[in-house]
Amino acid sequence: MKIRRGRYLRIIWYFSRLLLSLLWWEFILARFVSRGLAQRGASERRRRWAASFRALAVEMGGVLIKLGQFLSSRADVMPPEITKELAALQDEVPPDPFPPVKQLIEEELGAPIPRLFSRFVEEPQAGASLGQTYYAWLPDGDPVIVKAQRPHIEELVATDLAAVGWAIGLIKWYPALRRRVDLGALFEEFTRITYAELDYIAEGRNAEELRANFADNPDVFVPRTYWSHTSKRVLTLQRADAIKVTDYEALTAAGIDRTDVAERVFGTYVQQMLIDGFFHADPHPGNLFVEPRGPEPEDDPLSGDFVVTFVDFGMMGRIDPREKALFRDLAIHAFNRDVPAAITDMKKLGFILPGTDTRPLERALYILIDRYYGLSVREFAEIEIDEMLAMAYELRDIIYEFPFQIPIDFVLLARALGILEGLCVGLDPDFNGFTVAEPYVRQLMAMELAEEGVSERAMKELQGLATLLWRLPRELDDFLSQATRGELEVGVVVTRELERLVGRLERAIDRLITVIAFASFLMAGVVLLRQDLRILGASLLIISFLTAMYLIFRR
């Protein structure tokens, strides 16, 4: 694929400057001058880095906007200053002129636009980084949305991914990031998602699958795909004239209660995530609409009925059957406040690294549940600041140091939930996801009992216990045999106190090595100066001086 050299070099130049800044503040200054000085203003510095990237993404469009949105969803690996700054990045860029788009549509669909559509509005209805949409009518009069890729978008995607891949190839060696996340795997997942959004046939299939999942729900509308007018680069979907979910004035004018909208939208996601295992992963306001249904209410001005409408199916998430079952168990155990069982589910899902001592997390979850379970966002915001600070102080070690990660399979789910929370709170400041989700979770519990039966469930538990008892003598014999032969391996749980002691020892060794280096350079420099090797001797004395400065400022 052809690379746009000018664009590639500009992105490379931006990331090069960012890497140099990172190298100076996070490595050179912190390691050789003063760690305290390097940490001063670190939060604001990271925010400025994110703001500069957001400005570049808005200006250049393409994959950079998608990358910013993707990173804003990775709260598990990105500092909050970065995720917060990038969260406002909208996938909206100026539209391309119509003639090249018209040529693309006619080439893809194999006919002139007047033969394909009875009417086609040339002014784009919306423009995104990878494509733009138009209003049109089919020959039989059906109103449709035509989504066409931007001309030469493949070149832009290939260019941007090549530049970002170059930067990640360097950034991934940064120790602080390497310990927290596999940047290579993260970039591979981002690349996969980006190219999936360029395949409009796959997007049409996504729409059809989501439509089938809600076929029996009259409160949800998913547009049909017109396959006769769809190709890999052009997608034609049924159009529904509806109200944007964040157009609060229009919702009120139509007699629709915003609280009802928030609850219904959230309910559709409970079904998608816990029951279907296939969900719309990009629920931002431009992809969710509300269509009034029936006559306007007369008695109660906010009792109007409505349908929730989904659009844009390029970013969809799928949870495989095993993970879906575990995720359902996690939801059930969370609502039942069964912390040990919930932690076990989190381990099985990969949220907690193997071998982790989960007792601190268990203690923290009990504290959070006892104090804050079931509060709405507004109630949570009204908590006294002193209480919040006390809670944060109590849990700070767990929040910042617990080895918690979001597996790649759940990145889109976490992103969707984050966007959904903001959407629902905007509709209803008193929105409480626990209250809305609880009936669905209770229904899941009833369904599992009905499908499995109490006796069958008890039999499974007994079978598991019998298997454990059957294996116990053999495993005990193996354990004793290994101990006798001296082959027993013991795992050690590293406590925070032990970590502090090891840290002090490492720093002491570091200082000792530095002192030895200082003395060696100093003595060698003096000897060489006496031998009239002035340049080499002076160089070694300068190095010894820098080493001494390092020792002084490292205290």
TIDO-790292 format. One line per 8 residues: number of its first residue (from 1); for each residue x, z, y of C-alpha. Coordinates in steps of 0.1 Angstrom, whole numbers, plus 5000, padded with zeros to 4 digits. Layout:
! residues N
NUM	X/Z/Y; ... $
This chain:
! residues 555
1	5000/5000/5000; 5013/4990/5034; 5025/5019/5056; 5020/5019/5094; 5055/5027/5105; 5047/5039/5140; 5020/5062/5129; 5042/5075/5100 $
9	5071/5083/5124; 5049/5101/5149; 5035/5124/5122; 5070/5129/5108; 5083/5138/5143; 5055/5163/5148; 5061/5180/5115; 5099/5180/5121 $
17	5095/5199/5153; 5071/5223/5136; 5096/5229/5108; 5125/5235/5133; 5103/5260/5151; 5095/5277/5117; 5131/5277/5107; 5142/5293/5140 $
25	5115/5321/5142; 5110/5328/5105; 5145/5324/5091; 5174/5323/5116; 5161/5348/5142; 5146/5371/5116; 5176/5371/5093; 5206/5369/5116 $
33	5194/5385/5149; 5163/5408/5147; 5133/5408/5124; 5114/5429/5149; 5120/5403/5176; 5110/5375/5153; 5077/5393/5144; 5069/5399/5181 $
41	5041/5375/5190; 5040/5359/5155; 5002/5359/5155; 4999/5340/5188; 5027/5317/5178; 5009/5307/5146; 4977/5302/5166; 4996/5278/5189 $
49	5010/5259/5159; 4975/5254/5146; 4961/5244/5180; 4988/5218/5184; 4980/5204/5150; 4943/5203/5158; 4950/5184/5190; 4971/5159/5171 $
57	4944/5155/5144; 4917/5149/5170; 4938/5123/5188; 4949/5104/5156; 4920/5110/5133; 4924/5097/5097; 4935/5121/5071; 4948/5147/5096 $
65	4913/5158/5104; 4905/5162/5067; 4938/5181/5062; 4929/5205/5090; 4894/5211/5075; 4910/5216/5041; 4935/5242/5053; 4909/5261/5073 $
73	4891/5267/5039; 4922/5282/5023; 4920/5318/5036; 4937/5330/5005; 4970/5313/5014; 4968/5306/5052; 4971/5333/5079; 4937/5341/5097 $
81	4951/5328/5130; 4955/5293/5115; 4922/5292/5096; 4902/5304/5126; 4918/5278/5149; 4913/5249/5125; 4877/5260/5115; 4864/5243/5147 $
89	4879/5209/5138; 4850/5185/5135; 4852/5152/5116; 4841/5132/5146; 4862/5104/5161; 4854/5074/5184; 4837/5045/5165; 4854/5012/5157 $
97	4840/4980/5173; 4813/4964/5152; 4827/4928/5145; 4853/4940/5119; 4828/4964/5104; 4803/4936/5101; 4828/4914/5084; 4836/4942/5059 $
105	4799/4948/5051; 4793/4911/5045; 4824/4907/5023; 4815/4937/5003; 4778/4929/4997; 4783/4891/4995; 4758/4879/5021; 4753/4878/5058 $
113	4737/4909/5074; 4705/4890/5084; 4699/4882/5048; 4707/4918/5036; 4686/4936/5062; 4655/4928/5082; 4670/4948/5111; 4704/4963/5117 $
121	4714/4985/5146; 4750/4976/5156; 4755/5009/5175; 4769/5035/5151; 4747/5065/5145; 4778/5087/5137; 4815/5082/5133; 4838/5101/5110 $
129	4875/5099/5102; 4870/5076/5071; 4838/5058/5079; 4808/5054/5102; 4770/5051/5097; 4744/5027/5110; 4706/5026/5110; 4690/4996/5092 $
137	4659/4984/5075; 4657/4966/5042; 4638/4933/5038; 4608/4953/5024; 4608/4975/5055; 4624/5006/5039; 4645/5025/5066; 4680/5032/5054 $
145	4714/5045/5064; 4743/5022/5059; 4777/5039/5056; 4807/5016/5060; 4844/5024/5057; 4866/5019/5087; 4885/4986/5085; 4920/4991/5071 $
153	4913/5028/5064; 4933/5026/5031; 4965/5019/5052; 4958/5049/5074; 4952/5072/5044; 4983/5060/5026; 5004/5064/5058; 4991/5099/5066 $
161	4994/5111/5030; 5030/5098/5028; 5039/5117/5060; 5022/5149/5050; 5038/5147/5015; 5072/5144/5032; 5065/5175/5052; 5052/5195/5023 $
169	5083/5185/5003; 5103/5206/5028; 5079/5233/5036; 5073/5243/5000; 5109/5256/4998; 5100/5283/5024; 5101/5315/5004; 5071/5333/5020 $
177	5049/5303/5012; 5064/5296/4978; 5056/5331/4966; 5019/5328/4976; 5009/5292/4968; 5019/5261/4949; 5019/5237/4978; 5026/5208/4955 $
185	4994/5214/4935; 4975/5220/4968; 4986/5186/4981; 4977/5169/4949; 4942/5184/4951; 4938/5173/4987; 4950/5138/4978; 4925/5136/4950 $
193	4896/5148/4972; 4906/5123/5000; 4907/5093/4977; 4874/5104/4960; 4857/5102/4995; 4869/5066/4997; 4849/5056/4966; 4813/5050/4978 $
201	4801/5041/4943; 4811/5076/4932; 4794/5090/4963; 4762/5072/4954; 4764/5087/4919; 4768/5121/4934; 4737/5116/4954; 4717/5106/4923 $
209	4729/5136/4904; 4720/5160/4931; 4687/5143/4935; 4680/5147/4898; 4688/5184/4900; 4662/5190/4927; 4636/5166/4913; 4612/5194/4905 $
217	4617/5212/4938; 4594/5198/4966; 4612/5218/4992; 4645/5198/4989; 4650/5161/4997; 4680/5141/4985; 4679/5104/4995; 4680/5077/4969 $
225	4708/5053/4965; 4701/5015/4970; 4725/5001/4945; 4717/4965/4954; 4732/4973/4988; 4761/4995/4977; 4798/4988/4968; 4830/5007/4968 $
233	4833/5005/5006; 4796/5003/5016; 4769/5028/5008; 4732/5024/5015; 4709/5054/5013; 4673/5062/5019; 4668/5074/5055; 4647/5105/5065 $
241	4639/5112/5101; 4645/5149/5103; 4657/5177/5127; 4694/5187/5127; 4696/5222/5112; 4713/5236/5143; 4688/5220/5168; 4671/5254/5173 $
249	4648/5243/5201; 4634/5214/5180; 4629/5237/5150; 4609/5261/5172; 4589/5232/5188; 4580/5220/5153; 4567/5255/5144; 4595/5262/5119 $
257	4609/5297/5115; 4647/5297/5116; 4648/5326/5092; 4629/5307/5066; 4653/5278/5071; 4683/5300/5065; 4668/5315/5034; 4658/5282/5019 $
265	4691/5265/5025; 4710/5295/5010; 4686/5295/4981; 4694/5258/4973; 4731/5268/4971; 4725/5296/4948; 4708/5271/4924; 4736/5245/4929 $
273	4764/5270/4922; 4750/5294/4896; 4725/5272/4877; 4735/5235/4881; 4773/5239/4885; 4773/5209/4909; 4771/5215/4946; 4773/5199/4980 $
281	4807/5211/4993; 4804/5201/5030; 4773/5219/5044; 4782/5215/5080; 4754/5210/5105; 4757/5172/5105; 4750/5171/5068; 4719/5193/5067 $
289	4685/5185/5082; 4650/5199/5083; 4620/5177/5080; 4586/5192/5091; 4559/5188/5064; 4521/5189/5071; 4502/5196/5103; 4516/5220/5129 $
297	4504/5256/5124; 4476/5268/5146; 4474/5306/5140; 4511/5315/5136; 4533/5292/5158; 4563/5297/5134; 4546/5292/5100; 4552/5255/5096 $
305	4563/5241/5063; 4594/5220/5059; 4618/5202/5036; 4656/5207/5035; 4674/5174/5035; 4710/5168/5024; 4731/5138/5035; 4768/5128/5029 $
313	4778/5133/4993; 4815/5124/4994; 4827/5160/4990; 4810/5175/4960; 4821/5204/4938; 4817/5208/4901; 4821/5240/4880; 4826/5234/4843 $
321	4802/5252/4818; 4827/5280/4810; 4835/5288/4846; 4798/5285/4855; 4789/5311/4829; 4817/5334/4841; 4807/5329/4878; 4771/5338/4869 $
329	4784/5369/4851; 4804/5378/4882; 4773/5375/4904; 4752/5396/4881; 4779/5423/4878; 4784/5423/4916; 4747/5428/4922; 4746/5455/4896 $
337	4776/5471/4913; 4795/5471/4880; 4830/5470/4895; 4851/5470/4862; 4830/5442/4847; 4833/5422/4880; 4871/5426/4880; 4872/5414/4843 $
345	4852/5383/4854; 4877/5377/4883; 4906/5379/4858; 4890/5354/4835; 4882/5330/4864; 4919/5332/4875; 4913/5350/4908; 4937/5378/4898 $
353	4972/5370/4884; 4979/5381/4848; 4995/5415/4844; 4982/5428/4877; 4974/5465/4880; 4938/5463/4892; 4932/5500/4898; 4939/5497/4935 $
361	4915/5468/4938; 4888/5487/4918; 4892/5517/4941; 4889/5494/4972; 4858/5477/4958; 4841/5510/4952; 4848/5520/4988; 4834/5487/5002 $
369	4803/5488/4980; 4795/5525/4988; 4798/5519/5026; 4787/5483/5032; 4768/5468/5003; 4737/5450/5014; 4743/5451/5051; 4733/5421/5072 $
377	4758/5405/5095; 4742/5421/5126; 4742/5456/5109; 4778/5451/5099; 4787/5442/5135; 4771/5474/5148; 4794/5496/5128; 4815/5519/5150 $
385	4850/5505/5157; 4866/5538/5146; 4850/5536/5112; 4861/5499/5108; 4897/5508/5118; 4897/5537/5093; 4884/5515/5065; 4910/5488/5074 $
393	4938/5514/5074; 4926/5527/5041; 4925/5492/5025; 4954/5475/5043; 4978/5475/5014; 4953/5459/4990; 4941/5434/5015; 4976/5421/5024 $
401	4996/5426/4992; 4972/5423/4963; 4981/5392/4942; 4947/5375/4948; 4944/5337/4947; 4916/5311/4947; 4920/5286/4918; 4919/5250/4927 $
409	4886/5245/4910; 4870/5271/4934; 4885/5259/4966; 4856/5237/4975; 4831/5265/4965; 4849/5289/4988; 4849/5263/5016; 4812/5256/5011 $
417	4803/5293/5011; 4823/5299/5043; 4806/5271/5062; 4772/5281/5048; 4776/5317/5060; 4782/5306/5096; 4753/5282/5094; 4728/5308/5081 $
425	4740/5335/5106; 4735/5310/5134; 4699/5304/5123; 4693/5341/5118; 4717/5368/5131; 4700/5393/5107; 4706/5370/5077; 4715/5389/5045 $
433	4728/5368/5017; 4724/5397/4992; 4687/5399/4998; 4682/5361/4995; 4704/5358/4964; 4691/5389/4945; 4659/5373/4932; 4679/5343/4918 $
441	4704/5367/4902; 4676/5387/4886; 4661/5355/4874; 4694/5345/4858; 4696/5379/4840; 4661/5374/4827; 4669/5338/4817; 4700/5349/4798 $
449	4681/5376/4779; 4652/5352/4771; 4676/5325/4759; 4698/5348/4739; 4675/5376/4730; 4683/5413/4731; 4690/5415/4693; 4713/5384/4695 $
457	4732/5399/4725; 4736/5432/4707; 4748/5413/4676; 4775/5396/4696; 4787/5429/4710; 4788/5443/4675; 4807/5413/4662; 4832/5417/4690 $
465	4836/5454/4681; 4840/5446/4644; 4867/5420/4652; 4886/5445/4672; 4884/5472/4645; 4895/5446/4619; 4926/5436/4639; 4935/5471/4650 $
473	4954/5482/4618; 4974/5450/4617; 4983/5451/4654; 4992/5488/4651; 5015/5480/4621; 5031/5451/4641; 5037/5475/4671; 5054/5502/4649 $
481	5075/5475/4632; 5087/5461/4665; 5095/5496/4677; 5115/5504/4646; 5135/5471/4649; 5141/5477/4686; 5123/5445/4695; 5095/5462/4715 $
489	5090/5448/4750; 5076/5472/4776; 5059/5459/4807; 5066/5480/4838; 5040/5484/4866; 5059/5483/4898; 5045/5509/4922; 5048/5506/4960 $
497	5073/5535/4960; 5095/5517/4935; 5092/5486/4956; 5104/5505/4987; 5134/5520/4967; 5143/5485/4954; 5140/5472/4990; 5163/5498/5003 $
505	5188/5491/4976; 5187/5454/4983; 5193/5460/5020; 5222/5484/5013; 5238/5458/4990; 5232/5431/5017; 5249/5453/5043; 5278/5460/5020 $
513	5284/5423/5013; 5282/5416/5050; 5308/5444/5058; 5331/5429/5032; 5327/5394/5046; 5333/5408/5082; 5365/5425/5071; 5377/5395/5052 $
521	5371/5370/5080; 5387/5394/5105; 5419/5400/5085; 5422/5363/5076; 5418/5353/5112; 5445/5377/5124; 5469/5366/5097; 5464/5329/5105 $
529	5469/5335/5142; 5502/5352/5135; 5512/5321/5115; 5504/5299/5146; 5473/5284/5129; 5453/5290/5160; 5423/5268/5155; 5415/5280/5120 $
537	5424/5316/5129; 5401/5315/5160; 5373/5300/5140; 5375/5329/5114; 5375/5354/5142; 5344/5339/5157; 5327/5340/5123; 5337/5377/5120 $
545	5322/5384/5155; 5289/5367/5145; 5289/5387/5112; 5294/5419/5133; 5265/5410/5155; 5244/5404/5125; 5253/5439/5112; 5244/5455/5145 $
553	5210/5438/5150; 5200/5442/5114; 5198/5480/5117 $
